[in-house]
Amino acid sequence: MAFTLEIGEQAPAFSLPATDGKTYALGDFDEKVLVVFFTCNHCPYVIGSDENTRKIAERFAPEGVKFVAINSNSPNTYAEDDFDHMVERMEEHQFPWLYLHDASQEIAEAYGALRTPHFYVFDASRKLAYVGRAIDHPRDHTQSTTHELVDALAELLAGNPVSVPVTNPVGCNVKWEGKDRKWMPPEACDLV
């Protein structure tokens, strides 16, 4: 069995606390399309692409697309990935998505998150339609030559199959509790 969710699989359920003081579950979202992405506070690939991700979220929100960010990184690896820093980051940047905390890392494992950022696009029935990166150069989004997340969302909303449904995420690996900061699960590999 693959480590990362495969196309057509159902979104794993979650119930996680957010930086706004509320707890959110998968069933709380009734938008046409749900984008779940794994991110964090410190990663240069996240920081370098957050404004690009903001533009994508804002562009597609009127069409019924909801973005939900999840931080699963262990604060024992990077202290700045703790919940207090998540709250500070959202207050500072006012990103147009919810920012949830997966302290147990169970949700990262259920989705098979490999890197930050790592995007999962689910259709109205919450089946996976796209997984991978948003762009090919997230560390400096101005250098990107591909825009797979935008392409996937546009195709899905037009009622078409996603032409490139799987790409390899580009970024720092998820920081797993009790593991070396560069550790990856042995069953994790490139998606394509």
MDTraj code that builds the backbone (N, CA, C; nanometers):
import mdtraj as md
import numpy as np

residues = "MET ALA PHE THR LEU GLU ILE GLY GLU GLN ALA PRO ALA PHE SER LEU PRO ALA THR ASP GLY LYS THR TYR ALA LEU GLY ASP PHE ASP GLU LYS VAL LEU VAL VAL PHE PHE THR CYS ASN HIS CYS PRO TYR VAL ILE GLY SER ASP GLU ASN THR ARG LYS ILE ALA GLU ARG PHE ALA PRO GLU GLY VAL LYS PHE VAL ALA ILE ASN SER ASN SER PRO ASN THR TYR ALA GLU ASP ASP PHE ASP HIS MET VAL GLU ARG MET GLU GLU HIS GLN PHE PRO TRP LEU TYR LEU HIS ASP ALA SER GLN GLU ILE ALA GLU ALA TYR GLY ALA LEU ARG THR PRO HIS PHE TYR VAL PHE ASP ALA SER ARG LYS LEU ALA TYR VAL GLY ARG ALA ILE ASP HIS PRO ARG ASP HIS THR GLN SER THR THR HIS GLU LEU VAL ASP ALA LEU ALA GLU LEU LEU ALA GLY ASN PRO VAL SER VAL PRO VAL THR ASN PRO VAL GLY CYS ASN VAL LYS TRP GLU GLY LYS ASP ARG LYS TRP MET PRO PRO GLU ALA CYS ASP LEU VAL".split()
xyz = np.array([
    [0.0831, -0.1190, 0.0000],
    [0.0000, 0.0000, 0.0000],
    [0.0878, 0.1258, 0.0000],
    [0.0483, 0.2248, -0.0781],
    [0.1251, 0.3490, -0.0866],
    [0.1161, 0.4253, 0.0449],
    [0.2195, 0.5008, 0.0753],
    [0.2186, 0.5835, 0.1962],
    [0.1223, 0.7004, 0.1798],
    [0.1268, 0.7655, 0.0650],
    [0.0429, 0.8827, 0.0382],
    [-0.0894, 0.8395, -0.0243],
    [-0.1966, 0.9081, 0.0120],
    [-0.3279, 0.8813, -0.0475],
    [-0.3169, 0.8747, -0.1984],
    [-0.3954, 0.7872, -0.2571],
    [-0.3942, 0.7732, -0.4017],
    [-0.5204, 0.8338, -0.4612],
    [-0.5116, 0.8723, -0.5879],
    [-0.6228, 0.9365, -0.6571],
    [-0.7479, 0.8495, -0.6449],
    [-0.8593, 0.9150, -0.6123],
    [-0.9871, 0.8454, -0.5968],
    [-1.0165, 0.8017, -0.4544],
    [-0.9160, 0.8053, -0.3672],
    [-0.9396, 0.7666, -0.2275],
    [-1.0138, 0.8780, -0.1536],
    [-1.0887, 0.8362, -0.0523],
    [-1.1673, 0.9280, 0.0300],
    [-1.0780, 1.0056, 0.1264],
    [-1.1126, 1.1321, 0.1507],
    [-1.0376, 1.2137, 0.2464],
    [-1.0499, 1.1535, 0.3855],
    [-0.9394, 1.1288, 0.4534],
    [-0.9469, 1.0803, 0.5912],
    [-1.0095, 1.1859, 0.6826],
    [-1.0912, 1.1395, 0.7748],
    [-1.1567, 1.2308, 0.8689],
    [-1.0541, 1.2919, 0.9627],
    [-1.0850, 1.4115, 1.0098],
    [-1.0010, 1.4767, 1.1107],
    [-1.0882, 1.5645, 1.1986],
    [-1.0391, 1.5949, 1.3150],
    [-1.0976, 1.6936, 1.4060],
    [-0.9803, 1.7561, 1.4792],
    [-0.9481, 1.8799, 1.4415],
    [-0.8254, 1.9432, 1.4879],
    [-0.8490, 2.0861, 1.5352],
    [-0.7726, 2.1305, 1.6346],
    [-0.7848, 2.2690, 1.6798],
    [-0.7189, 2.3635, 1.5800],
    [-0.7783, 2.4830, 1.5686],
    [-0.7271, 2.5839, 1.4767],
    [-0.6780, 2.7057, 1.5531],
    [-0.6044, 2.7891, 1.4831],
    [-0.5486, 2.9089, 1.5448],
    [-0.6563, 3.0098, 1.5836],
    [-0.7780, 2.9938, 1.5312],
    [-0.8870, 3.0859, 1.5670],
    [-0.9593, 3.0443, 1.6950],
    [-0.9103, 2.9380, 1.7621],
    [-0.9682, 2.8937, 1.8881],
    [-1.0783, 2.7906, 1.8742],
    [-1.1153, 2.7557, 1.7513],
    [-1.2199, 2.6563, 1.7278],
    [-1.1567, 2.5239, 1.6854],
    [-1.2384, 2.4193, 1.6862],
    [-1.1971, 2.2888, 1.6368],
    [-1.2772, 2.2596, 1.5106],
    [-1.2096, 2.2080, 1.4092],
    [-1.2749, 2.1804, 1.2807],
    [-1.2599, 2.0345, 1.2434],
    [-1.3685, 1.9806, 1.1871],
    [-1.3689, 1.8433, 1.1377],
    [-1.3906, 1.8458, 0.9864],
    [-1.3544, 1.7375, 0.9218],
    [-1.3717, 1.7279, 0.7772],
    [-1.5152, 1.7603, 0.7363],
    [-1.6112, 1.7093, 0.8113],
    [-1.7511, 1.7296, 0.7779],
    [-1.8012, 1.8723, 0.7929],
    [-1.7207, 1.9607, 0.8497],
    [-1.7609, 2.1008, 0.8649],
    [-1.7550, 2.1776, 0.7338],
    [-1.6942, 2.1192, 0.6329],
    [-1.6745, 2.1905, 0.5067],
    [-1.7670, 2.1351, 0.3999],
    [-1.8508, 2.2226, 0.3452],
    [-1.9453, 2.1786, 0.2426],
    [-1.9168, 2.2421, 0.1068],
    [-1.8008, 2.3037, 0.0934],
    [-1.7643, 2.3647, -0.0337],
    [-1.7533, 2.2593, -0.1430],
    [-1.7614, 2.3054, -0.2674],
    [-1.7547, 2.2192, -0.3845],
    [-1.6205, 2.1444, -0.3908],
    [-1.5137, 2.2143, -0.3554],
    [-1.3794, 2.1562, -0.3591],
    [-1.3078, 2.1921, -0.2295],
    [-1.2368, 2.0952, -0.1728],
    [-1.1608, 2.1176, -0.0508],
    [-1.0133, 2.0922, -0.0787],
    [-0.9302, 2.1920, -0.0479],
    [-0.7858, 2.1782, -0.0606],
    [-0.7287, 2.1691, 0.0806],
    [-0.6741, 2.0530, 0.1137],
    [-0.6064, 2.0330, 0.2413],
    [-0.4576, 2.0369, 0.2106],
    [-0.3842, 2.1223, 0.2810],
    [-0.2401, 2.1220, 0.2566],
    [-0.1625, 2.1238, 0.3874],
    [-0.0537, 2.0479, 0.3843],
    [0.0336, 2.0359, 0.5001],
    [0.1433, 2.1405, 0.4878],
    [0.1608, 2.2161, 0.5957],
    [0.2487, 2.3306, 0.5955],
    [0.3095, 2.3445, 0.7341],
    [0.3790, 2.4525, 0.7590],
    [0.4386, 2.4768, 0.8899],
    [0.4761, 2.6238, 0.8997],
    [0.5504, 2.6588, 1.0016],
    [0.5880, 2.7988, 1.0231],
    [0.7266, 2.8332, 0.9714],
    [0.8189, 2.7368, 0.9716],
    [0.9602, 2.7703, 0.9502],
    [1.0141, 2.7407, 0.8106],
    [0.9538, 2.6503, 0.7379],
    [1.0113, 2.5976, 0.6144],
    [1.0290, 2.7068, 0.5082],
    [1.1483, 2.7196, 0.4495],
    [1.1691, 2.8230, 0.3474],
    [1.0848, 2.8017, 0.2217],
    [1.0450, 2.6789, 0.1937],
    [0.9593, 2.6521, 0.0780],
    [0.8167, 2.7010, 0.1050],
    [0.7729, 2.6875, 0.2292],
    [0.6423, 2.7405, 0.2692],
    [0.6452, 2.8929, 0.2650],
    [0.7452, 2.9503, 0.3309],
    [0.7558, 3.0962, 0.3381],
    [0.7685, 3.1562, 0.1979],
    [0.8437, 3.0883, 0.1114],
    [0.8639, 3.1392, -0.0237],
    [0.7423, 3.1302, -0.1132],
    [0.6464, 3.0456, -0.0770],
    [0.5296, 3.0253, -0.1640],
    [0.3970, 3.0665, -0.1000],
    [0.3977, 3.1115, 0.0252],
    [0.2719, 3.1462, 0.0918],
    [0.1914, 3.2517, 0.0167],
    [0.2581, 3.3514, -0.0400],
    [0.1834, 3.4558, -0.1106],
    [0.1253, 3.4034, -0.2411],
    [0.1932, 3.3093, -0.3050],
    [0.1374, 3.2444, -0.4225],
    [0.0149, 3.1613, -0.3832],
    [0.0270, 3.0879, -0.2726],
    [-0.0864, 3.0079, -0.2249],
    [-0.2034, 3.0988, -0.1879],
    [-0.1738, 3.2144, -0.1272],
    [-0.2800, 3.3105, -0.0942],
    [-0.3568, 3.3513, -0.2209],
    [-0.2837, 3.3828, -0.3276],
    [-0.3479, 3.4254, -0.4534],
    [-0.4375, 3.3155, -0.5097],
    [-0.3896, 3.1913, -0.5020],
    [-0.4694, 3.0788, -0.5521],
    [-0.5961, 3.0633, -0.4686],
    [-0.5822, 3.0664, -0.3365],
    [-0.6987, 3.0524, -0.2475],
    [-0.7991, 3.1636, -0.2722],
    [-0.7519, 3.2852, -0.2857],
    [-0.8426, 3.3987, -0.3089],
    [-0.9075, 3.3923, -0.4468],
    [-0.8318, 3.3479, -0.5457],
    [-0.8861, 3.3377, -0.6815],
    [-1.0011, 3.2378, -0.6891],
    [-0.9853, 3.1229, -0.6221],
    [-1.0838, 3.0164, -0.6371],
    [-1.1927, 3.0155, -0.5298],
    [-1.1791, 3.0947, -0.4258],
    [-1.2817, 3.0984, -0.3197],
    [-1.4212, 3.1284, -0.3748],
    [-1.4381, 3.2259, -0.4665],
    [-1.5720, 3.2534, -0.5179],
    [-1.6329, 3.1382, -0.5971],
    [-1.5507, 3.0424, -0.6376],
    [-1.6009, 2.9278, -0.7130],
    [-1.6289, 2.8072, -0.6234],
    [-1.6214, 2.8270, -0.4915],
    [-1.6551, 2.7196, -0.3989],
    [-1.5383, 2.6320, -0.3596],
    [-1.4188, 2.6901, -0.3536],
    [-1.3000, 2.6159, -0.3126],
    [-1.2554, 2.6654, -0.1752],
    [-1.2371, 2.5736, -0.0818],
    [-1.1938, 2.6057, 0.0539],
    [-1.0539, 2.5489, 0.0761],
    [-0.9642, 2.6326, 0.1298],
    [-0.8295, 2.5899, 0.1648],
    [-0.8201, 2.5704, 0.3160],
    [-0.7634, 2.4578, 0.3574],
    [-0.7414, 2.4271, 0.4983],
    [-0.5969, 2.3813, 0.5145],
    [-0.5216, 2.4534, 0.5963],
    [-0.3811, 2.4216, 0.6207],
    [-0.3680, 2.3415, 0.7499],
    [-0.2759, 2.2460, 0.7492],
    [-0.2498, 2.1643, 0.8675],
    [-0.0997, 2.1639, 0.8953],
    [-0.0632, 2.1948, 1.0182],
    [0.0767, 2.1845, 1.0623],
    [0.0887, 2.0596, 1.1487],
    [0.1676, 1.9652, 1.1010],
    [0.1910, 1.8400, 1.1740],
    [0.3331, 1.8283, 1.2254],
    [0.4147, 1.9288, 1.2019],
    [0.5557, 1.9200, 1.2408],
    [0.5737, 1.9139, 1.3916],
    [0.6720, 1.8348, 1.4337],
    [0.7049, 1.8258, 1.5753],
    [0.7774, 1.9526, 1.6200],
    [0.7269, 2.0200, 1.7238],
    [0.7979, 2.1366, 1.7757],
    [0.9269, 2.0977, 1.8478],
    [0.9463, 1.9689, 1.8727],
    [1.0714, 1.9228, 1.9318],
    [1.1841, 1.9204, 1.8285],
    [1.1472, 1.9275, 1.7010],
    [1.2463, 1.9389, 1.5940],
    [1.2731, 2.0864, 1.5647],
    [1.1645, 2.1626, 1.5469],
    [1.1736, 2.3075, 1.5280],
    [1.0750, 2.3730, 1.6235],
    [1.1257, 2.4414, 1.7249],
    [1.0389, 2.5027, 1.8257],
    [0.9419, 2.6025, 1.7641],
    [0.9834, 2.6667, 1.6554],
    [0.8964, 2.7675, 1.5932],
    [0.7751, 2.7066, 1.5226],
    [0.7677, 2.5739, 1.5167],
    [0.6497, 2.5092, 1.4596],
    [0.5428, 2.4785, 1.5642],
    [0.5585, 2.5288, 1.6864],
    [0.4573, 2.5018, 1.7893],
    [0.3306, 2.5847, 1.7657],
    [0.2273, 2.5527, 1.8429],
    [0.0964, 2.6140, 1.8219],
    [0.0980, 2.7650, 1.8449],
    [0.1699, 2.8117, 1.9471],
    [0.1762, 2.9557, 1.9734],
    [0.2326, 3.0322, 1.8541],
    [0.3340, 2.9745, 1.7911],
    [0.3906, 3.0388, 1.6716],
    [0.2940, 3.0315, 1.5531],
    [0.2126, 2.9276, 1.5470],
    [0.1086, 2.9206, 1.4437],
    [0.0121, 3.0375, 1.4597],
    [-0.0317, 3.0607, 1.5826],
    [-0.1243, 3.1715, 1.6102],
    [-0.0604, 3.3048, 1.5705],
    [0.0636, 3.3247, 1.6094],
    [0.1350, 3.4486, 1.5745],
    [0.1451, 3.4661, 1.4236],
    [0.1754, 3.3573, 1.3541],
    [0.1904, 3.3649, 1.2077],
    [0.0597, 3.4046, 1.1406],
    [-0.0499, 3.3474, 1.1869],
    [-0.1796, 3.3821, 1.1280],
    [-0.2189, 3.5260, 1.1610],
    [-0.1903, 3.5695, 1.2823],
    [-0.2204, 3.7081, 1.3181],
    [-0.1400, 3.8055, 1.2328],
    [-0.0151, 3.7709, 1.2071],
    [0.0723, 3.8586, 1.1291],
    [0.0334, 3.8628, 0.9813],
    [0.0042, 3.7466, 0.9240],
    [-0.0147, 3.7384, 0.7788],
    [-0.1602, 3.7360, 0.7333],
    [-0.2530, 3.7038, 0.8237],
    [-0.3954, 3.7018, 0.7877],
    [-0.4211, 3.6200, 0.6600],
    [-0.3699, 3.4975, 0.6592],
    [-0.3897, 3.4118, 0.5436],
    [-0.5376, 3.3757, 0.5286],
    [-0.5840, 3.3547, 0.4051],
    [-0.7259, 3.3260, 0.3814],
    [-0.7612, 3.1784, 0.3950],
    [-0.6999, 3.1107, 0.4897],
    [-0.7319, 2.9701, 0.5149],
    [-0.7323, 2.9467, 0.6655],
    [-0.7933, 2.8372, 0.7031],
    [-0.7857, 2.7930, 0.8424],
    [-0.6523, 2.7244, 0.8628],
    [-0.5982, 2.7372, 0.9826],
    [-0.4674, 2.6782, 1.0134],
    [-0.4858, 2.5851, 1.1324],
    [-0.4817, 2.4546, 1.1052],
    [-0.5100, 2.3520, 1.2046],
    [-0.3809, 2.2878, 1.2556],
    [-0.3882, 2.2379, 1.3793],
    [-0.2708, 2.1774, 1.4429],
    [-0.2923, 2.0283, 1.4638],
    [-0.2046, 1.9503, 1.4052],
    [-0.2071, 1.8044, 1.4150],
    [-0.0938, 1.7613, 1.5085],
    [-0.1111, 1.7863, 1.6378],
    [-0.0044, 1.7610, 1.7351],
    [0.0352, 1.6134, 1.7412],
    [-0.0586, 1.5234, 1.7225],
    [-0.0299, 1.3800, 1.7307],
    [0.0347, 1.3259, 1.6040],
    [0.0278, 1.4009, 1.4965],
    [0.0762, 1.3632, 1.3640],
    [-0.0053, 1.2508, 1.3004],
    [-0.1170, 1.2150, 1.3602],
    [-0.2007, 1.1074, 1.3054],
    [-0.2612, 1.1454, 1.1707],
    [-0.2943, 1.2728, 1.1537],
    [-0.3566, 1.3151, 1.0281],
    [-0.2523, 1.3189, 0.9164],
    [-0.1329, 1.3664, 0.9473],
    [-0.0253, 1.3638, 0.8473],
    [-0.0001, 1.2210, 0.8005],
    [-0.0041, 1.1284, 0.8943],
    [0.0168, 0.9884, 0.8591],
    [-0.1002, 0.9340, 0.7776],
    [-0.2234, 0.9709, 0.8151],
    [-0.3417, 0.9226, 0.7428],
    [-0.3426, 0.9717, 0.5977],
    [-0.2974, 1.0948, 0.5761],
    [-0.2936, 1.1507, 0.4407],
    [-0.1659, 1.1110, 0.3669],
    [-0.0637, 1.0742, 0.4430],
    [0.0640, 1.0423, 0.3814],
    [0.1401, 1.1664, 0.3406],
    [0.1363, 1.2681, 0.4265],
    [0.2071, 1.3924, 0.3972],
    [0.3574, 1.3666, 0.3943],
    [0.4220, 1.4158, 0.2904],
    [0.5657, 1.3965, 0.2744],
    [0.6451, 1.5229, 0.3022],
    [0.5933, 1.6359, 0.2556],
    [0.6703, 1.7596, 0.2601],
    [0.5819, 1.8783, 0.2979],
    [0.6483, 1.9904, 0.3238],
    [0.5765, 2.1161, 0.3431],
    [0.6274, 2.2142, 0.2382],
    [0.5365, 2.2625, 0.1523],
    [0.3932, 2.2317, 0.1476],
    [0.3628, 2.1066, 0.0636],
    [0.2502, 2.0424, 0.0942],
    [0.2009, 1.9248, 0.0223],
    [0.0498, 1.9393, 0.0116],
    [-0.0013, 1.9441, -0.1117],
    [-0.1419, 1.9764, -0.1378],
    [-0.2229, 1.8538, -0.1778],
    [-0.3465, 1.8499, -0.1267],
    [-0.4438, 1.7448, -0.1581],
    [-0.5734, 1.8136, -0.1990],
    [-0.6222, 1.7853, -0.3198],
    [-0.7452, 1.8462, -0.3700],
    [-0.8537, 1.7396, -0.3750],
    [-0.9634, 1.7672, -0.3041],
    [-1.0751, 1.6733, -0.2974],
    [-1.1975, 1.7315, -0.3661],
    [-1.2676, 1.6482, -0.4405],
    [-1.3886, 1.6928, -0.5098],
    [-1.5064, 1.7003, -0.4123],
    [-1.6250, 1.7258, -0.4649],
    [-1.7431, 1.7453, -0.3804],
    [-1.7761, 1.6222, -0.2968],
    [-1.7427, 1.5038, -0.3453],
    [-1.7671, 1.3809, -0.2685],
    [-1.6476, 1.3459, -0.1806],
    [-1.5496, 1.4374, -0.1773],
    [-1.4278, 1.4259, -0.0955],
    [-1.3392, 1.3094, -0.1367],
    [-1.3382, 1.2866, -0.2690],
    [-1.2440, 1.1918, -0.3252],
    [-1.1255, 1.2697, -0.3808],
    [-1.0064, 1.2130, -0.3643],
    [-0.8845, 1.2814, -0.4049],
    [-0.8777, 1.2939, -0.5566],
    [-0.8633, 1.4185, -0.6032],
    [-0.8547, 1.4466, -0.7465],
    [-0.7151, 1.4909, -0.7884],
    [-0.6390, 1.5454, -0.6934],
    [-0.5023, 1.5907, -0.7215],
    [-0.4208, 1.5838, -0.5936],
    [-0.2937, 1.5467, -0.6062],
    [-0.2019, 1.5469, -0.4920],
    [-0.0631, 1.5848, -0.5405],
    [0.0045, 1.6700, -0.4628],
    [0.1416, 1.7065, -0.4960],
    [0.1730, 1.8513, -0.4645],
    [0.2411, 1.9164, -0.5562],
    [0.2866, 2.0538, -0.5351],
    [0.1873, 2.1541, -0.5950],
    [0.2039, 2.2789, -0.5551],
    [0.1282, 2.3872, -0.6180],
    [0.2036, 2.4388, -0.7388],
    [0.3355, 2.4549, -0.7219],
    [0.4235, 2.5093, -0.8252],
    [0.5568, 2.4361, -0.8191],
    [0.6388, 2.4554, -0.9217],
    [0.7648, 2.3807, -0.9272],
    [0.8799, 2.4472, -0.8512],
    [0.8651, 2.5734, -0.8131],
    [0.9719, 2.6420, -0.7381],
    [0.9128, 2.7159, -0.6175],
    [0.8667, 2.6424, -0.5164],
    [0.8021, 2.7100, -0.4039],
    [0.8960, 2.7951, -0.3185],
    [1.0235, 2.7667, -0.3206],
    [1.1149, 2.8457, -0.2373],
    [1.1199, 2.9910, -0.2858],
    [1.1029, 3.0102, -0.4164],
    [1.0919, 3.1438, -0.4756],
    [0.9864, 3.1356, -0.5843],
    [0.8622, 3.1627, -0.5460],
    [0.7494, 3.1406, -0.6372],
    [0.7601, 3.2221, -0.7659],
    [0.8388, 3.3286, -0.7653],
    [0.8525, 3.4097, -0.8876],
    [0.9299, 3.3360, -0.9958],
    [1.0001, 3.2282, -0.9592],
    [1.0772, 3.1497, -1.0558],
    [0.9988, 3.0307, -1.1121],
    [0.8758, 3.0138, -1.0693],
    [0.7984, 2.8964, -1.1103],
    [0.7615, 2.9015, -1.2582],
    [0.7693, 2.7849, -1.3200],
    [0.7312, 2.7722, -1.4611],
    [0.6088, 2.6827, -1.4774],
    [0.5707, 2.6110, -1.3714],
    [0.4500, 2.5278, -1.3756],
    [0.3584, 2.5684, -1.2605],
    [0.2305, 2.5420, -1.2778],
    [0.1296, 2.5821, -1.1787],
    [0.0255, 2.4713, -1.1675],
    [0.0711, 2.3556, -1.1210],
    [-0.0139, 2.2362, -1.1218],
    [-0.1387, 2.2489, -1.0369],
    [-0.1321, 2.3179, -0.9241],
    [-0.2504, 2.3311, -0.8391],
    [-0.3577, 2.4142, -0.9085],
    [-0.3197, 2.5248, -0.9675],
    [-0.4153, 2.6078, -1.0425],
    [-0.4763, 2.5273, -1.1566],
    [-0.3916, 2.4553, -1.2304],
    [-0.4407, 2.3740, -1.3420],
    [-0.5417, 2.2706, -1.2932],
    [-0.5087, 2.2032, -1.1830],
    [-0.5967, 2.0988, -1.1293],
    [-0.7310, 2.1577, -1.0859],
    [-0.7268, 2.2698, -1.0158],
    [-0.8512, 2.3326, -0.9704],
    [-0.9363, 2.3785, -1.0880],
    [-0.8751, 2.4398, -1.1872],
    [-0.9496, 2.4877, -1.3039],
    [-1.0155, 2.3714, -1.3777],
    [-0.9428, 2.2624, -1.3956],
    [-0.9985, 2.1466, -1.4653],
    [-1.1118, 2.0837, -1.3854],
    [-1.0909, 2.0683, -1.2572],
    [-1.1924, 2.0070, -1.1712],
    [-1.3205, 2.0898, -1.1703],
    [-1.3073, 2.2203, -1.1561],
    [-1.4240, 2.3085, -1.1525],
    [-1.4967, 2.3132, -1.2863],
    [-1.4245, 2.2880, -1.3944],
    [-1.4864, 2.2843, -1.5278],
    [-1.5538, 2.1503, -1.5551],
    [-1.5439, 2.0584, -1.4591],
    [-1.6059, 1.9272, -1.4760],
    [-1.5224, 1.8293, -1.5553],
    [-1.3943, 1.8619, -1.5708],
    [-1.3038, 1.7758, -1.6469],
    [-1.2144, 1.6955, -1.5533],
    [-1.1631, 1.5822, -1.6011],
    [-1.0649, 1.5103, -1.5203],
    [-0.9367, 1.5924, -1.5105],
    [-0.8664, 1.5789, -1.4001],
    [-0.7398, 1.6496, -1.3822],
    [-0.6358, 1.5806, -1.4704],
    [-0.5758, 1.6566, -1.5620],
    [-0.4859, 1.5980, -1.6612],
    [-0.3542, 1.5496, -1.6004],
    [-0.3055, 1.6177, -1.4958],
    [-0.1853, 1.5739, -1.4245],
    [-0.2253, 1.5612, -1.2773],
    [-0.2787, 1.4447, -1.2383],
    [-0.3338, 1.4323, -1.1036],
    [-0.2322, 1.4117, -0.9917],
    [-0.1090, 1.3730, -1.0256],
    [-0.0080, 1.3443, -0.9238],
    [0.1232, 1.4107, -0.9624],
    [0.1780, 1.4890, -0.8686],
    [0.3126, 1.5450, -0.8848],
    [0.3877, 1.5233, -0.7535],
    [0.5174, 1.5325, -0.7597],
    [0.5961, 1.5226, -0.6372],
    [0.5942, 1.6566, -0.5656],
    [0.5615, 1.6577, -0.4356],
    [0.5688, 1.7834, -0.3614],
    [0.7141, 1.8287, -0.3497],
    [0.7337, 1.9593, -0.3436],
    [0.8667, 2.0172, -0.3312],
    [0.8701, 2.0964, -0.2011],
    [0.9609, 2.0624, -0.1111],
    [0.9702, 2.1345, 0.0148],
    [1.0497, 2.0562, 0.1180],
    [1.0446, 2.1040, 0.2413],
    [1.1082, 2.0339, 0.3529],
    [1.0245, 1.9108, 0.3876],
    [1.0890, 1.8063, 0.4361],
    [1.0106, 1.6903, 0.4782],
    [0.9369, 1.7210, 0.6082],
    [0.8257, 1.6524, 0.6288],
    [0.7520, 1.6648, 0.7548],
    [0.8460, 1.6258, 0.8681],
    [0.8411, 1.7001, 0.9777],
    [0.9288, 1.6734, 1.0930],
    [0.8555, 1.5810, 1.1904],
    [0.8923, 1.4529, 1.1860],
    [0.8244, 1.3503, 1.2650],
    [0.8815, 1.3445, 1.4059],
    [0.7940, 1.3307, 1.5031],
    [0.8327, 1.3251, 1.6438],
    [0.9306, 1.2098, 1.6683],
    [1.0404, 1.2410, 1.7376],
    [1.1365, 1.1393, 1.7755],
    [1.2274, 1.0921, 1.6640],
    [1.2189, 1.1552, 1.5481],
    [1.3003, 1.1143, 1.4338],
    [1.3962, 1.2267, 1.3966],
    [1.5001, 1.1898, 1.3250],
    [1.5924, 1.2889, 1.2711],
    [1.5151, 1.3846, 1.1806],
    [1.5573, 1.5101, 1.1758],
    [1.4810, 1.6110, 1.1002],
    [1.4729, 1.5813, 0.9515],
    [1.5581, 1.4952, 0.8991],
    [1.5530, 1.4607, 0.7562],
    [1.4890, 1.3234, 0.7320],
    [1.4384, 1.2605, 0.8380],
    [1.3821, 1.1261, 0.8257],
    [1.2543, 1.1254, 0.7437],
    [1.2400, 1.0224, 0.6613],
    [1.1165, 0.9975, 0.5862],
    [1.0732, 0.8543, 0.6156],
    [0.9440, 0.8296, 0.6237],
    [0.8976, 0.6909, 0.6432],
    [0.9524, 0.6024, 0.5324],
    [0.9939, 0.4816, 0.5656],
    [1.0571, 0.3952, 0.4632],
    [0.9662, 0.3650, 0.3445],
    [0.8353, 0.3625, 0.3670],
    [0.7436, 0.3337, 0.2562],
    [0.7090, 0.4578, 0.1753],
    [0.7602, 0.5740, 0.2173],
    [0.7372, 0.6971, 0.1415],
    [0.8384, 0.7057, 0.0280],
    [0.7918, 0.7485, -0.0855],
    [0.8815, 0.7618, -0.2006],
    [0.8249, 0.8685, -0.2924],
    [0.8949, 0.8960, -0.4009],
    [0.8404, 0.9884, -0.4997],
    [0.7052, 0.9363, -0.5459],
    [0.6142, 1.0278, -0.5696],
    [0.4788, 0.9888, -0.6090],
    [0.4717, 0.9526, -0.7571],
    [0.5594, 1.0139, -0.8361],
    [0.5596, 0.9835, -0.9806],
    [0.6998, 0.9482, -1.0258],
])
top = md.Topology()
chain = top.add_chain()
for i, resn in enumerate(residues, 1):
    res = top.add_residue(resn, chain, resSeq=i)
    for name in ("N", "CA", "C"):
        top.add_atom(name, md.element.get_by_symbol(name[0]), res)
traj = md.Trajectory(xyz[None], top)
